[in-house]
Amino acid sequence: MAVLEIVVIAFWAMLPAYVPNNAAVLAGGGRPIDGGRTWGDRRVLGDGKTWRGTAVGILAGVALAAILTVLAPGVGDALGFAVPEFTPLAAVGLAGGAMLGDILASFLKRRTGRQRGAMFPGVDQLDFVVVSLLLTALLAFEWFRTWFTLEVLFVVVVITPILHVTTNMIAYKLGLKNEPW
């Protein structure tokens, strides 16, 4: 597989996992998932993890996967190599796993004494990737095995932090986030 092909497949395959957290920020607000509960002297998750944001994030990721699936044959023909068409379970695994990863990272932040929005290097950039890949492998193993080769996984781990930092800085500049990380 050529380098360009690996990068395009990695980006295309991960788009349904990349979009949910951004959609959740745009649609956020509403009732917190933890209902304001604490564990010890700290919130379980915090006000930033809401039912509405989570639902909208998952729906946005699944909808994007459906659109990409429709576009995949034409894009593949234009590029000269196939790009992923998403099964329903792969779409749910990627989008739902991304949101679950972000929720788990929030839980870890609270347990380690970090406030909402505080930096947590490594976790902030890869939490949603790790959980989305694991959930997708559990729900749609054959699809996962077909598209997430070792080379593609390597590219995902390398490009995701770059994309994460870039999109967060843009969201910060647009006033959609309170911090640039």
N, C-alpha and C positions, 0 to 999 in steps of 0.2 A: 504494500500500500504506500502511495506517495505521501509526503508530508502534508501537502495541501489537502488531500483526501482525508487524512486522519484528523486534521484540525477542523475541517468542515463537518465531518461526522460527529466529532466530539461536541462542537457547538450546537449543531442541530439536535442531537440526541438529548442534550441537557437543557435546551430552551424551556421545556415544560417545567423544569425544576428551577430555572433562573427567574422566571416571571412571577411566581406566586408571592414571594416576599415583597416585591415592588407593588404588586396589586394590593396586597394587604395594607401597606403604608397608605396608599391612596384611598382605600375604603375603610380604613381603621376607625377606631372609636367604637362606642357601644359598650356592652357588658364584658368585663374581663373574664377570661376563662376560669381564673382561680376564684372568682366571686369576691375578691378582696381578702381571701383567707391568708393566714400567716402560718409559717412553720417555724416554731421558736419565735425569734424576734424579727423575722424577715418575711416579706410576702413570698408566696409560693412561686408566682410568675411575675406579677406586676400588671399595671394598667395597659401596657403596650401589647399584650397578647389578648386579643378579643375574639369572641365567637364570629362576629361579622367579618373581621379582617381575615381570619382563618378560612371561613367559608368562601369568601370572595377570592382569596388567593388560590385555593384548590380549584375552584371553578374556572378561574382564569388560566391556570396551567393545563387543565383538561381541555378547555376550549381551544387553547393554542395548539395542543397536540392534535386535536381533530383537524384544525386548519392545516397544520404542517403535513398531516397524512394525505389530505386532498392534494396539496401542492407537490408532494414528494416525487411522483412519477415525472412530472414536467421538469422539476429542478434537477432530478437525477439525469434525465436526458440531456439537459443543457450543460451539465457539468461533466458528463461522461462517466459517472459512477453513481451507484445507488446511495440514497440517503434514507434514514429510518422512516418507516411508516409505523405509527404507534398503535399497539393493541390497546383496548380500553384499560386493561389491568396495568400495562406499562405506564399509561398516562396518569392513572390514579397513583401508582407507586411513585412516580417522579414528583408530581405536584403535591400529593399528600405527604410524602417523605420530606420534601423541602420545608413544608410548614411544621411538621413534627420535629424536624431537626432544629428549626429556629426556636420552637417552644422548649425543647430540651436544653438548648444553649441558654435560654432565659432562666430556666431552672438552675442550671450550673452557675450562672452569674449570681443569682440570689444566694445560693449556698456558699459561694466564695466571697460574699460581701460586696460585690460590685453593684453599683446603682444602675438603673435603667439608662441605656445609652452609653455606659462605660465601655471602654475598649477591653477586648478579651482576645488578644492576638492568636491567630490560628483557629480558634473556635469560631470567631465571627465570620471568617472567610470560608470555612469548610464544613461547618455543622450541618447545613442543609444538604450539601453534596453527599456526605457520608451516609446520612439517614435515607436520602432519596435513592441512592444506589442500592443500599441494603434492602429497603422495602420493595424496590422494583425487582431485585433479584429474587426475593421471596414470592412476589405476586406473579411475575412473568419471566421465569428463569430462562426459557428458550430465547425469548426476545432479547433479554439482557445479554445472554451469552453471545448472540449473533452480533450485537452492535458494540458492546463494551469490551473490546479486545484490550490486552495490556497496553498497547500503544495509545488507544483512545483514552483509557483510564489515566495514563500518565499525562496526556494533554489536558484532560479535565482538571487534574490536580494542579497543574501549572497555570492554566489560563483563568481558572475560577477566581483566585485571589486578585488577579489583575482586573478582571471584570467587576468584581465586588467593590474594590476600592474606587474604581472609575465611576461606576453608577452611583455609589454613595456620595461621592464628591459632587456629582451633577445634581443629585437630589438635594443636597445641602445648599448648593448655590441657588437652586430654584425655590428654596424655603420649604421643601417637603420633609426635611429631616433637621433635627436640632444639632446634630454633630456630623462631621464629615467622614466617619468610619462606619 
